[in-house]
């Protein structure tokens, strides 16, 4: 009996990456392939809420992918992949981020689109394959879409995302605005998280030449709960930089209601990063009006600054 392949998203998984793994595995199974959903880290409160809401089991935790077959969703950079991915066989990539450094020995199916969520792309793949989207799958895909686009408010949102959201909401039998508000409430749950857990909860690494950029994002409707701990958060950032050798570490505290962010910075290149974001960091903090998207509004200009 052949070994199962794994559909899996990035480390520090968010809702879109988890539901994308599940939805892709379901699609492949409907097409007769032995693919199971996996995850590369622990679930956050929002994702736990989504899986419970749609009565779906969490994907299996894959701690080492060495010698496994992988279908990557929601990422395509080795710095974000599951441990052992470099020694795995990657056979497919479905993503909505920049093209990174994942390489393969053979040609593969690689689908990358500039939309707000991987769930949006997967909805199209179901259509192309002629596979019906049932209520459960629609609910999952809608959850990932609404989460990643902050209920269609993020600047990454496209007309395609809006059209897909309306369609998925109809299939799932929910009002997407009302359901989206439930997701925002779950996304904002910080609970008893330590400053370090807040920094690394929704976190991505980017290899930029010889430098590594780390960016964490804390999305919340109560930013003051984080901002009042700024000194402890920055201290935790310094510890992470010392451990991992990042050139720059940014943490965005994003106010989902006001649609703005406050950034903390650690490491080097503070002035260059400030210039890239058109702000001045004072005591390692800067206000970023209108900034909600790490992918679209922060990574590209900071990457250019570090390359320079």
N, C-alpha and C positions, 0 to 999 in steps of 0.2 A: 504494500500500500504506500503510495507516495506521501511525502510529508506536506503538511499544510503550509501555504504561504501566509504572510501576515500583512494586513493593511494597517499602517501605523503612522501616527503623526509625530510632531516634535516633542522634545523634552519640555517640562513644565506645561503640560497640555492644558489648553483652554477648551471651551465648549465646541467651537468650530472644528478643532483638530480631532476631538473624540467622536463627534457625530459623523465626521467625514470618514473616519476609519470604519465605523459601523455601517454607514450607507454604502461605501464602496464594497465592503465584504458581502453585504446583502445583494448588491448588483451582480458581483462575480458569482455568487452562489446560484442566483437565478439563471445565470448563463452556463452553469455546469462546472464552474471552477472551484477547487478546494481552497478557499481563502477565508481566514478568520480575522476578526477585528482584534487589534492589540493596542496597548498604550505604553508610553515611555516614562510615565510618572504618575503621581497621585492626582486624584480628581479634586477640582476646586468646588466650593459650595454651589455655585451656579450649575455646574455640570451634574452634580449629584441630584439637584432639584429636577433638572431636565430628564435624566434617566428614570427617576422615580415617577415623574409626571406621565411619561410615555411607557412605563412598565418595561424597561429594557435593562438587561444586565450590563454591568460595566465590562468593557473589553479586558481581556487577559493582560496582566502586567508582564511585559517582555523586558527582562533585565539585561540580557546579552543576546544580540542578534547575529553573532558570529556563525557563519555557514548557513544562515537562514535565507529564505527568499522573501524580499520585502517589496511592498507597494507603498510608496511614500505619499502621504497626503499633507497638505497645508505647510509644506516646507521642502527645500531642496538644497540645504547647506549642511555640510558635515558637522559644523559646530553646533547644530541643533538636533542632529539625528540621535537615535537610540545608540547606546554603547554597542560596539561591534559592527556597526553599519558598514564600515570600510572593508570588513571581511565578509560581508554578506553579498548576495546577488540581488541587485535592485532591478526589478522588471517593469516598474511603472511609476510615474510621478503625476500627481494631480495637485495643482497649486495655484495660488493667486498672489504670490510675492515675486520679488526680483529673482532672476536666474542666478543661482549660486554656483557651488563648486562640486556638486555630486556628479561623478562620472561613472560610465558603465563600459563593459567590454563589448557589448552587442547593442544594436539599435533597440530602443524601447519605445513604448507609448508614453509620450511626455505632453501633458496638457497644462498649459499655463495661460490664464486669462486675467486681464486687469479689471477684476470685479471685486465686490466687497467681501466675499467669503468663498471658501472652497465648496460650501454647500450649494451655492448658486451654480457652480460648474458641474457638480455631481447631478443636480436636477436635469441639466442639459444632457448629461451622459445617459441617464435613465431614458430620456426621450429618444436619443439616437439609437439606443439598444432595443427600443420597443418594449421596455419593461415598465409595467404599471407601478406607480408610487402609491403605496397603501397609506392608511391614516397614520400609523405609527412612524413610518419612514418620513412622511411629510412633516409630522410634528418635530422629528429630530432635525431634519434639514432646515426647517423654519427657525428652530432654536439657534442653530449655528449661525444662520444668516443674520438674525436679529441681534445676536450677541456681538458678532464681529463688526456689524455696522452701527452699533449702539441704537438699535431700533430705527435704522435707516437715516440716522442723523450724522453719521460720520462722513467726512469729505471723501472717503473711499467709495461711498455708495454710488451705484450707477442706476440708470433706468432699468437695466436688466435685473438688478437686485430687487427693485421695487415691483416689477412685473412678477418675478418669481415668488416674492413674499406674498403677494395677493393670492396667487394660485395655490401655494402650499397651505396658506391659512384656510382657504376654502376646503381643501381636501382634508385637513386636520380638524376642521370644525371649530376654529377659534378666531377671535378678533385679534389681529396681530398687534394692534396698539395696546390693548389691555394685557395681552400675554407678554408683550415686550416690557411693560412696566413691572410685571412679576419678575422677569429676568433681571432687570436693573436692580431690583431690591435684593435679589440673591447675589448678584455680582458685587454689590457693595458690602457684603458681609465680611468684616475683617476679624470678627470674633476676638479670640485671645492671641492673635498672631503676634510674634515677636517682631522687632524692627527688621531683623535679618530675613524672616519669613515674608515680610511685606516686600522687601527688596527683590527677593528671588521667586516670588509667587508666580508672576507672569513675566518671564524673563527670557531674553534672546541674546545670543552672541552673534557677532558679525566679524568675519575675518576680512580685514582691509589692508592689503599688502602685508607688511610685517607686524602690523598692529591688530589688536583685537578690541572691538567695541562691545560693551555690554549695555543693554537698555532694559530696565524693568519698568513696568507700568502698573499703577494702582488705580483702577477705575472705581469710582465711588460717588454716591450722592451726598456723602458727608465727609468732604475733604479735610475739614478741620480736625477730624479724629486722627488723621495722619500728620497734618501740618504741625499740630501741637507737640508731636514727637520728633520734630525735624532733627534735633541734635543727635538723638539716638539712632535715627535712620541714617544720617550721614556717617556716624561712627561705624555702623554696620557696613555701609558702602566702602569705607576705607579698609575694613577688614577683608572684604571680598576682593578688592583691588590688590591687596598685599598677597592674598592667597593665589589668585589666578593670573596676576600680571597684566590686567587690562590697561590699555593706554588711556581709555576713558570709560567711566561708568556713569550713566545717566539714570535717574529714576523720575518718571513722570507721575505726578499725582493729578489725575484727570477728574475734573468735576463734570459728571455726566449731565447734570441739569443746566449748568451755566455754559457748558461746552467750551471749556478752557482748561489749561493745565498749569501746574507749578513744577518746575524742574529743579532737582538737586544734582550736583555734579561731584565726582571724585576722580582722582587720577590727574593726568597732565592735560595740556591743551585747552585749559579753561577759556582763554581769550579767543582762540580760534573757533571753538564750539559756540561761544557766545556770538561771534561775528556771523557764523553760519546760520544761526537761528534768529539773528537780528535782535539780540537782547544783550544785556550786561548782567553777568552773575555778580551779585553782592552777597558776601558771606556764603558763597557756594549755592545760592538760590536765585532763580529767575522766574518771572511770570510770563507765560506764553498764551496770550489771548487767542482764542479761536483754534488752538491746537488740541486735537483729539486723537489723531492717527500717528502712531509710532512709525508705521510702514511708509506712509506717504509724506508726512510733514516733518519728520525728524531724521530718519535714516539717510535719505538722499543728500541733504545739505551737509550733515555731519560727515558722511562718507567722503564727500568732495573735499571738505576741510582737512580731513586726516590724510587724504592722498596728496594734498598740496604740501 
